[in-house]
Amino acid sequence: MKPPAGPEEAQLPASDIRAFASSCTMHGLGHVFGPGAPPARRGLWAAAVLLALATFLYQVVGRVRYYGEFHHETALEERESRRLTFPAVTLCNVNPLRRSRLTPNDLHWAGPALLGLEPAEHAAYLRALGRPPAPPGFMPSPTFDVARLYARAGHALEDMLLDCRYRGWPCGPENFTTIFTRMGQCYTFNSGADGAELLSTPRGGMGNGLEVMLDVQQEEYLPVWRDMEETPFEVGVRVQIHTQEEPPLIDQLGFGVAPGYQTFVSCQKQQLSFLPPPWGDCSSVSLDPDFEPEAPGPLGTPSPGLSPPYSLMGCRLACESRYVARKCGCRMMHMPGSAAVCSPQQYKDCAHPALDALLRKDACRCPNPCASTRYAKELSMVRMPSRAAARYLARKHNRSEAYIEENVLALDIFFEALNYEVVEQKKAYEMSELLGDIGGQMGLFIGASLLTILEILDYLCEVFWDRVLGRRFWNRKHPQRPSSANLLQEGPGGHQTQVPHLGPGPRSPTHRSAVAKTFSASHRTCYLVTRL
């Protein structure tokens, strides 16, 4: 007869730690919980496993912390193109209003706000303009529109533009779009307004861009009557090169071009790409200049709406428009939105002070756009006209040579080359890299993998089911009652009864606890078979 199996040879339940350690793919557990090993060896293996596990967790915490810092890196790349879209070019005469177009009614309404004139100074100012004073019985108009004043009295492009060519082909005022800025009425070439097709160029260098010759009309400049913040002391035009999606902020970002010179502007296109939070702080949601939040918040917080593509300059203009409209109930002439244009008195009393206060507080929080285009510029200039050309230009435009030297300028804008720069922010640490680092540390220190984690979870489920849910289920199905061994050993009256010995040979004494353990093990085996 085969001897009964010992406790080490018997099949262990799945929830037993020794059974799990013998089959787990994690290195070292079998040496810690395996049978037959001396305690000292088990202790050394346990220390090694705990040390490796602690090192692994330390490395994982460091990698997760680094990933949570959301680092980014900037990549610079040079790309080539066969054809580039030509940028928008905005031109403004530094003189906002022509002296020949101002009337006594204009001085009455706009003199105090725009020119710093007091009513008693109007007659002297008109004499400085070479105009007769207001006639006796003069009555100002009941209303006044500042936008119409600049449209009527501003420098007209038809008078300023002496010559225009794009890639050698003639162009004219019809290729420019009128736009109002803080400098007054300005003109934008290649604006793409009203669905117009954008111009492009297949080559770089001079002669493959925009060439214009302008007359700044110095005889139309207003006399400097009083030193004010926006009083122009210079002569010439301001120019800004920008994308079609970005409104010009020419009073701050424009460069000057002086008469008597030909200015060459060599451009290079740069495409910028930034990351949104939490890696960066860019935004792609436009700010609606007419949107008013229910609860007051940061003025520069972008809000959804039917707006043009987000740009930094557009966000600043919309923020300023919202602030002035909320403080004054109107907007300045160059600001976007549907609010009414401020009157000259509102300009003086509210709009200008409110805008200056906003700029001092720097309350417009406008993040960088997630995608934008800018143009790096290199300027060079030469004197013009030469002595040989002055007489020809004077005869051609019916002006004197002295007038040509003091009023005429030439501007040549072109691409240096068709290659352009791409500056892109990229995530320095992706989720895939984090998982790869964790997997590498896991395999290096504890010899485990993702399937090992599934094995541990499966073992914990077995323990929970066997040790917790199994006992509750068993106790509910089989309430406690006297065992068979007790029934055999105790009679109906509670007295102990000897179990009859049926087998041959001397009767071996059997302890009561041994019998109870035997029946308990049989119940346990029956329960495991039922589960399977």
C-alpha positions as CSV (number, residue, x, y, z in Angstrom):
1,M,0.0,0.0,0.0
2,K,1.3,3.5,-1.0
3,P,2.0,5.6,2.1
4,P,-0.2,8.8,2.4
5,A,1.3,12.0,0.9
6,G,3.1,14.3,3.3
7,P,2.1,17.9,3.9
8,E,4.7,19.2,1.5
9,E,3.7,16.8,-1.3
10,A,0.0,17.5,-1.1
11,Q,-1.5,19.8,-3.7
12,L,-1.6,23.4,-2.3
13,P,-4.7,25.6,-3.0
14,A,-4.3,28.5,-5.4
15,S,-4.5,31.1,-2.6
16,D,-1.4,29.7,-0.8
17,I,1.6,31.9,-1.1
18,R,3.9,29.0,-1.7
19,A,1.9,27.8,-4.7
20,F,1.9,31.4,-6.1
21,A,5.7,31.8,-5.5
22,S,6.5,28.6,-7.2
23,S,4.6,29.6,-10.4
24,C,5.1,33.4,-10.4
25,T,7.4,34.9,-13.1
26,M,8.8,37.5,-10.7
27,H,12.4,36.6,-9.9
28,G,13.3,35.7,-6.3
29,L,9.8,34.8,-4.9
30,G,10.4,31.1,-5.4
31,H,13.6,31.3,-3.3
32,V,11.9,33.2,-0.5
33,F,8.8,31.1,-0.2
34,G,10.0,27.8,-1.7
35,P,10.0,24.6,0.4
36,G,13.1,23.0,1.7
37,A,15.4,26.0,1.8
38,P,17.3,26.9,5.0
39,P,15.9,30.0,6.9
40,A,19.2,31.9,6.4
41,R,19.0,31.5,2.6
42,R,15.4,32.5,2.6
43,G,16.3,35.6,4.6
44,L,19.1,36.6,2.2
45,W,16.8,36.2,-0.8
46,A,14.0,38.2,1.0
47,A,16.4,41.0,1.7
48,A,17.6,41.0,-2.0
49,V,14.0,41.0,-3.3
50,L,13.0,43.9,-1.0
51,L,16.1,45.9,-1.9
52,A,15.5,45.4,-5.6
53,L,11.8,46.3,-5.2
54,A,12.7,49.5,-3.2
55,T,15.1,50.5,-5.9
56,F,12.5,49.9,-8.6
57,L,9.9,51.9,-6.8
58,Y,12.4,54.8,-6.3
59,Q,13.2,54.9,-10.0
60,V,9.5,54.7,-11.0
61,V,8.7,57.6,-8.6
62,G,11.4,59.7,-10.2
63,R,10.3,59.0,-13.7
64,V,6.6,59.7,-12.9
65,R,7.6,63.0,-11.2
66,Y,9.7,64.0,-14.2
67,Y,6.7,63.2,-16.5
68,G,4.4,65.3,-14.3
69,E,6.6,68.4,-14.7
70,F,5.6,68.4,-18.5
71,H,9.0,69.5,-19.9
72,H,9.3,70.5,-23.5
73,E,12.1,71.1,-26.0
74,T,12.4,73.4,-29.0
75,A,13.4,72.1,-32.4
76,L,14.7,74.3,-35.2
77,E,14.4,73.1,-38.8
78,E,15.1,74.7,-42.1
79,R,12.7,73.7,-44.9
80,E,12.5,74.5,-48.6
81,S,9.6,75.5,-50.7
82,R,9.0,76.0,-54.4
83,R,6.5,78.9,-53.8
84,L,5.8,81.1,-50.7
85,T,2.7,83.2,-50.0
86,F,3.6,86.8,-49.9
87,P,2.8,88.5,-46.6
88,A,0.5,91.4,-46.0
89,V,2.2,94.8,-46.0
90,T,0.5,97.7,-44.1
91,L,1.5,101.3,-44.8
92,C,0.7,104.4,-42.7
93,N,1.7,108.0,-43.2
94,V,3.0,109.3,-39.8
95,N,0.8,112.4,-40.3
96,P,-2.8,111.3,-39.4
97,L,-4.7,114.2,-41.0
98,R,-4.1,116.6,-43.9
99,R,-4.1,120.2,-43.1
100,S,-6.0,121.1,-46.3
101,R,-9.0,118.9,-45.3
102,L,-9.6,120.3,-41.8
103,T,-12.6,122.5,-41.4
104,P,-13.7,124.8,-38.5
105,N,-16.3,122.1,-37.6
106,D,-13.5,119.5,-37.3
107,L,-11.6,121.8,-35.0
108,H,-14.7,122.4,-32.9
109,W,-15.3,118.7,-32.3
110,A,-11.8,117.0,-32.6
111,G,-9.5,119.9,-31.8
112,P,-9.4,119.4,-28.0
113,A,-9.1,115.6,-28.1
114,L,-6.9,115.0,-31.1
115,L,-4.9,118.2,-31.4
116,G,-4.9,119.6,-27.9
117,L,-6.5,122.8,-29.0
118,E,-8.7,125.0,-26.8
119,P,-11.7,126.7,-28.4
120,A,-10.0,130.1,-28.1
121,E,-7.0,128.8,-30.2
122,H,-9.0,127.7,-33.2
123,A,-8.7,131.0,-35.1
124,A,-4.9,131.0,-34.6
125,Y,-4.6,127.4,-35.6
126,L,-6.6,128.0,-38.8
127,R,-4.2,130.8,-39.7
128,A,-1.3,128.4,-39.1
129,L,-2.9,126.1,-41.5
130,G,-3.3,128.9,-44.1
131,R,-7.0,128.7,-43.8
132,P,-9.5,131.6,-43.1
133,P,-11.0,131.7,-39.6
134,A,-14.5,130.4,-39.0
135,P,-17.1,132.8,-40.5
136,P,-19.3,134.8,-38.2
137,G,-22.3,132.9,-37.0
138,F,-20.6,129.5,-37.5
139,M,-22.7,126.7,-36.1
140,P,-21.1,123.2,-35.5
141,S,-22.9,120.1,-36.7
142,P,-25.1,118.3,-34.1
143,T,-23.1,115.1,-34.4
144,F,-19.6,114.1,-35.4
145,D,-18.0,110.8,-36.5
146,V,-14.3,110.4,-35.9
147,A,-14.0,107.5,-38.4
148,R,-15.4,109.7,-41.2
149,L,-13.0,112.5,-40.2
150,Y,-10.0,110.2,-40.7
151,A,-11.5,108.7,-43.9
152,R,-12.0,112.2,-45.3
153,A,-9.0,114.1,-44.0
154,G,-6.4,111.3,-43.9
155,H,-3.8,110.8,-46.7
156,A,-5.3,109.2,-49.7
157,L,-3.4,106.4,-51.3
158,E,-4.3,107.7,-54.8
159,D,-2.3,110.8,-54.0
160,M,0.6,109.1,-52.2
161,L,1.3,106.2,-54.5
162,L,3.5,107.3,-57.4
163,D,4.5,103.8,-58.6
164,C,3.7,100.2,-57.7
165,R,4.9,96.9,-59.0
166,Y,4.7,93.3,-57.8
167,R,7.2,90.9,-59.4
168,G,7.5,93.4,-62.3
169,W,3.8,93.6,-62.9
170,P,2.0,97.0,-62.3
171,C,-0.3,97.3,-59.4
172,G,-2.3,100.2,-58.0
173,P,-4.6,101.5,-55.2
174,E,-7.1,98.8,-56.1
175,N,-4.6,96.2,-54.8
176,F,-4.7,97.8,-51.3
177,T,-7.3,97.6,-48.6
178,T,-8.2,100.5,-46.3
179,I,-7.8,99.8,-42.6
180,F,-8.0,102.0,-39.5
181,T,-5.2,101.8,-36.9
182,R,-4.2,104.0,-34.0
183,M,-2.2,106.0,-36.5
184,G,-5.3,106.8,-38.5
185,Q,-6.2,105.6,-42.0
186,C,-3.7,103.0,-43.4
187,Y,-3.5,100.7,-46.4
188,T,-2.7,97.0,-46.6
189,F,-1.3,95.3,-49.7
190,N,-2.3,91.6,-50.2
191,S,-4.7,91.5,-47.3
192,G,-6.9,88.7,-48.7
193,A,-10.0,90.7,-47.7
194,D,-13.3,89.8,-49.2
195,G,-12.0,86.4,-50.4
196,A,-9.3,87.9,-52.7
197,E,-6.7,85.5,-53.8
198,L,-3.4,85.7,-52.0
199,L,-0.3,86.6,-54.0
200,S,2.7,84.3,-54.0
201,T,6.2,84.3,-55.4
202,P,8.2,81.4,-56.9
203,R,11.6,83.1,-56.4
204,G,13.5,85.1,-53.9
205,G,15.6,88.3,-54.2
206,M,15.0,91.8,-55.5
207,G,12.4,92.2,-58.2
208,N,10.3,89.2,-56.9
209,G,8.3,91.1,-54.4
210,L,6.6,94.5,-53.8
211,E,8.1,97.7,-55.1
212,V,6.4,101.0,-54.3
213,M,7.3,104.7,-54.6
214,L,5.4,107.0,-52.3
215,D,5.0,110.7,-51.8
216,V,4.7,111.5,-48.1
217,Q,3.1,115.0,-48.8
218,Q,5.0,117.1,-46.3
219,E,3.1,120.2,-47.2
220,E,0.0,118.5,-45.8
221,Y,1.5,117.8,-42.4
222,L,-0.2,119.5,-39.4
223,P,1.8,122.1,-37.5
224,V,3.0,121.1,-34.1
225,W,0.9,123.3,-31.9
226,R,1.5,121.6,-28.5
227,D,3.7,118.7,-27.3
228,M,1.3,115.8,-26.8
229,E,1.8,112.1,-26.3
230,E,0.9,111.2,-29.9
231,T,2.3,114.3,-31.6
232,P,4.4,113.2,-34.6
233,F,7.8,114.9,-35.0
234,E,9.1,112.7,-37.8
235,V,8.3,112.5,-41.5
236,G,7.8,109.4,-43.6
237,V,5.7,106.2,-43.5
238,R,5.4,103.4,-41.0
239,V,5.4,99.8,-42.4
240,Q,4.5,96.5,-40.9
241,I,4.9,93.1,-42.5
242,H,2.5,90.5,-41.1
243,T,0.3,87.6,-42.0
244,Q,-3.2,88.0,-43.4
245,E,-4.8,86.5,-40.2
246,E,-3.0,89.0,-37.9
247,P,-4.3,92.6,-37.6
248,P,-1.6,95.2,-37.8
249,L,-0.3,96.9,-34.6
250,I,1.7,99.4,-36.6
251,D,2.1,102.1,-34.0
252,Q,4.1,99.6,-31.8
253,L,5.5,97.1,-34.3
254,G,6.0,99.1,-37.5
255,F,9.4,100.2,-38.8
256,G,10.0,103.6,-40.4
257,V,10.9,104.5,-43.9
258,A,12.2,108.0,-44.6
259,P,11.9,110.1,-47.7
260,G,15.0,110.7,-49.7
261,Y,16.0,107.0,-49.4
262,Q,15.3,103.7,-51.1
263,T,14.8,101.0,-48.4
264,F,15.3,97.4,-49.1
265,V,13.6,94.9,-46.8
266,S,14.8,91.3,-47.0
267,C,12.4,88.9,-45.3
268,Q,12.6,85.3,-44.1
269,K,9.5,83.4,-43.1
270,Q,9.4,81.7,-39.7
271,Q,6.7,79.3,-38.7
272,L,6.3,79.0,-34.9
273,S,4.5,76.1,-33.1
274,F,3.9,76.1,-29.4
275,L,2.4,73.5,-27.0
276,P,-0.8,74.0,-25.1
277,P,-1.0,73.5,-21.3
278,P,0.3,71.7,-19.3
279,W,3.5,71.6,-21.5
280,G,3.2,75.3,-22.6
281,D,0.9,78.2,-22.4
282,C,-0.3,78.7,-26.0
283,S,-3.9,79.2,-27.0
284,S,-5.9,78.8,-30.2
285,V,-9.3,80.2,-29.1
286,S,-10.0,83.7,-30.3
287,L,-11.2,86.5,-27.9
288,D,-14.5,88.0,-28.9
289,P,-14.4,91.8,-28.5
290,D,-18.2,91.9,-27.9
291,F,-18.3,89.0,-25.4
292,E,-19.1,90.0,-21.8
293,P,-18.7,87.2,-19.2
294,E,-21.4,86.9,-16.5
295,A,-18.8,86.9,-13.8
296,P,-15.9,89.3,-14.2
297,G,-12.6,87.5,-15.0
298,P,-9.2,88.2,-16.6
299,L,-9.7,90.4,-19.5
300,G,-7.4,88.3,-21.7
301,T,-9.2,85.0,-21.1
302,P,-10.1,83.6,-24.6
303,S,-13.7,82.9,-25.1
304,P,-15.4,80.9,-27.8
305,G,-17.2,82.7,-30.6
306,L,-17.3,83.4,-34.3
307,S,-14.0,85.2,-34.5
308,P,-11.0,85.2,-36.8
309,P,-8.1,82.8,-36.1
310,Y,-6.3,83.5,-32.9
311,S,-3.4,85.8,-33.0
312,L,-1.5,87.7,-30.3
313,M,-2.2,91.1,-31.8
314,G,-5.9,90.2,-32.3
315,C,-6.2,89.2,-28.7
316,R,-4.7,92.4,-27.5
317,L,-6.9,94.5,-29.7
318,A,-10.0,92.6,-28.6
319,C,-9.0,92.9,-24.9
320,E,-8.5,96.6,-25.2
321,S,-11.9,97.0,-27.1
322,R,-13.7,95.1,-24.4
323,Y,-12.2,97.2,-21.6
324,V,-12.9,100.6,-23.3
325,A,-16.4,99.5,-24.2
326,R,-17.1,98.4,-20.6
327,K,-15.7,101.7,-19.2
328,C,-16.9,104.2,-21.8
329,G,-19.8,102.5,-23.6
330,C,-18.0,102.9,-26.9
331,R,-14.9,101.8,-28.8
332,M,-12.0,103.6,-30.4
333,M,-11.8,103.9,-34.2
334,H,-9.2,101.2,-34.6
335,M,-10.7,98.7,-32.3
336,P,-12.8,95.7,-33.4
337,G,-16.3,95.0,-32.2
338,S,-19.9,96.2,-32.8
339,A,-19.9,99.0,-30.2
340,A,-20.4,102.6,-31.5
341,V,-17.2,104.6,-32.2
342,C,-16.5,107.1,-29.4
343,S,-17.1,110.8,-30.0
344,P,-14.2,113.2,-29.7
345,Q,-15.3,114.2,-26.2
346,Q,-15.4,110.5,-25.2
347,Y,-12.0,110.1,-26.7
348,K,-10.7,112.9,-24.4
349,D,-12.6,112.2,-21.2
350,C,-12.7,108.4,-21.2
351,A,-11.2,106.3,-24.0
352,H,-7.7,107.6,-23.9
353,P,-7.4,107.6,-20.1
354,A,-8.9,104.1,-19.9
355,L,-6.6,102.7,-22.6
356,D,-3.5,104.2,-20.9
357,A,-4.6,102.8,-17.6
358,L,-5.1,99.4,-19.1
359,L,-1.6,99.4,-20.7
360,R,0.0,100.5,-17.4
361,K,-1.7,97.7,-15.5
362,D,-0.9,95.2,-18.3
363,A,-4.3,93.5,-17.6
364,C,-4.5,91.8,-21.0
365,R,-3.2,88.3,-20.5
366,C,-2.8,87.1,-24.1
367,P,-0.9,83.8,-24.4
368,N,1.1,83.0,-27.5
369,P,-0.8,81.4,-30.4
370,C,-0.2,77.7,-30.8
371,A,0.6,78.2,-34.5
372,S,1.8,81.5,-35.9
373,T,4.0,83.0,-38.7
374,R,6.3,85.9,-38.5
375,Y,8.8,87.5,-40.8
376,A,12.4,88.3,-39.9
377,K,13.6,91.4,-41.6
378,E,16.9,92.9,-42.7
379,L,16.8,96.5,-43.8
380,S,19.3,98.4,-45.9
381,M,18.9,101.8,-47.7
382,V,20.5,104.1,-50.2
383,R,20.0,107.7,-51.0
384,M,17.5,108.7,-53.7
385,P,17.1,110.3,-56.1
386,S,20.5,110.7,-57.6
387,R,21.3,114.0,-59.3
388,A,20.8,112.3,-62.6
389,A,17.4,111.0,-61.6
390,A,16.0,114.0,-59.7
391,R,15.3,116.1,-62.8
392,Y,13.6,113.1,-64.5
393,L,11.4,112.4,-61.5
394,A,10.5,116.1,-61.1
395,R,9.5,116.3,-64.7
396,K,7.6,113.0,-64.6
397,H,5.5,113.9,-61.5
398,N,5.3,117.6,-62.2
399,R,7.2,118.5,-59.1
400,S,10.4,120.4,-58.3
401,E,13.6,118.6,-57.6
402,A,13.7,119.9,-54.0
403,Y,10.2,118.5,-53.5
404,I,11.3,115.1,-54.8
405,E,14.2,115.0,-52.5
406,E,12.1,115.9,-49.4
407,N,9.0,113.8,-50.1
408,V,9.6,110.8,-52.3
409,L,10.7,107.4,-51.0
410,A,11.0,103.9,-52.5
411,L,10.3,100.7,-50.7
412,D,11.3,97.2,-52.0
413,I,10.1,94.2,-50.0
414,F,11.1,90.6,-51.0
415,F,12.0,87.2,-49.7
416,E,15.7,86.5,-49.2
417,A,15.1,82.9,-50.3
418,L,12.3,80.4,-50.5
419,N,13.5,78.4,-47.6
420,Y,11.9,79.1,-44.2
421,E,12.5,78.2,-40.6
422,V,10.2,76.0,-38.5
423,V,10.5,76.5,-34.8
424,E,8.5,73.8,-33.0
425,Q,8.0,73.0,-29.3
426,K,7.8,69.2,-28.7
427,K,7.1,67.2,-25.6
428,A,10.4,66.2,-24.0
429,Y,8.9,63.1,-22.4
430,E,6.0,61.2,-23.9
431,M,3.8,58.6,-22.2
432,S,5.3,55.9,-24.2
433,E,8.8,56.8,-22.9
434,L,7.5,56.7,-19.4
435,L,6.1,53.2,-19.8
436,G,9.3,52.1,-21.5
437,D,11.4,53.4,-18.6
438,I,9.1,51.7,-16.1
439,G,9.2,48.5,-18.0
440,G,13.0,48.6,-18.2
441,Q,13.4,49.3,-14.5
442,M,11.0,46.5,-13.7
443,G,12.9,44.0,-15.9
444,L,16.3,45.2,-14.5
445,F,15.6,45.1,-10.8
446,I,12.8,42.6,-10.2
447,G,12.6,40.6,-13.5
448,A,8.9,41.3,-13.9
449,S,6.7,42.4,-16.7
450,L,3.1,43.5,-17.2
451,L,2.0,39.9,-17.1
452,T,3.6,39.6,-13.7
453,I,1.4,42.4,-12.4
454,L,-1.6,40.5,-13.8
455,E,-0.4,37.3,-11.9
456,I,-0.2,39.3,-8.7
457,L,-3.7,40.7,-9.2
458,D,-5.0,37.3,-10.0
459,Y,-3.4,35.9,-6.8
460,L,-4.9,38.7,-4.7
461,C,-8.3,37.9,-6.2
462,E,-7.8,34.2,-5.3
463,V,-6.9,35.1,-1.7
464,F,-9.9,37.4,-1.4
465,W,-12.3,34.8,-2.8
466,D,-10.8,31.9,-0.8
467,R,-10.2,33.6,2.6
468,V,-13.1,36.1,2.7
469,L,-15.9,35.3,0.4
470,G,-15.3,31.5,0.6
471,R,-15.8,31.3,4.4
472,R,-18.9,33.5,4.3
473,F,-20.4,31.4,1.5
474,W,-19.6,28.2,3.4
475,N,-20.9,29.4,6.7
476,R,-24.1,30.6,5.0
477,K,-24.7,27.2,3.3
478,H,-23.5,25.0,6.2
479,P,-24.4,26.4,9.6
480,Q,-22.2,25.1,12.5
481,R,-23.4,21.8,14.1
482,P,-21.8,19.0,16.0
483,S,-19.4,17.1,13.8
484,S,-19.6,13.4,13.1
485,A,-16.6,12.7,15.3
486,N,-18.4,14.3,18.2
487,L,-21.5,12.3,17.5
488,L,-19.5,9.1,17.5
489,Q,-17.7,10.0,20.7
490,E,-20.6,11.5,22.6
491,G,-23.8,9.7,23.2
492,P,-27.3,11.1,23.0
493,G,-27.0,12.1,26.7
494,G,-23.7,13.9,26.2
495,H,-21.5,11.0,27.6
496,Q,-18.5,10.0,25.7
497,T,-18.8,6.7,23.7
498,Q,-15.9,4.6,22.5
499,V,-15.7,4.1,18.8
500,P,-15.8,0.4,18.1
501,H,-12.7,-1.0,16.6
502,L,-13.5,-3.0,13.6
503,G,-10.2,-3.7,12.0
504,P,-7.9,-6.7,13.0
505,G,-5.0,-6.2,15.4
506,P,-4.7,-4.1,18.4
507,R,-6.7,-0.9,18.5
508,S,-4.6,2.2,18.3
509,P,-5.7,5.1,20.5
510,T,-7.1,8.0,18.5
511,H,-7.1,11.4,19.9
512,R,-10.3,13.4,19.6
513,S,-8.6,16.4,17.9
514,A,-7.1,14.2,15.3
515,V,-10.5,13.0,14.3
516,A,-11.9,16.5,14.2
517,K,-9.0,17.6,11.9
518,T,-9.6,14.6,9.6
519,F,-13.3,15.5,9.1
520,S,-12.4,19.2,8.7
521,A,-10.0,18.4,6.0
522,S,-12.6,16.3,4.2
523,H,-15.1,19.1,4.3
524,R,-12.4,21.4,2.9
525,T,-11.6,19.0,0.1
526,C,-15.3,18.7,-0.7
527,Y,-15.6,22.5,-0.9
528,L,-12.6,22.9,-3.2
529,V,-14.0,20.1,-5.5
530,T,-17.4,21.9,-5.5
531,R,-15.6,25.1,-6.5
532,L,-13.8,23.5,-9.4
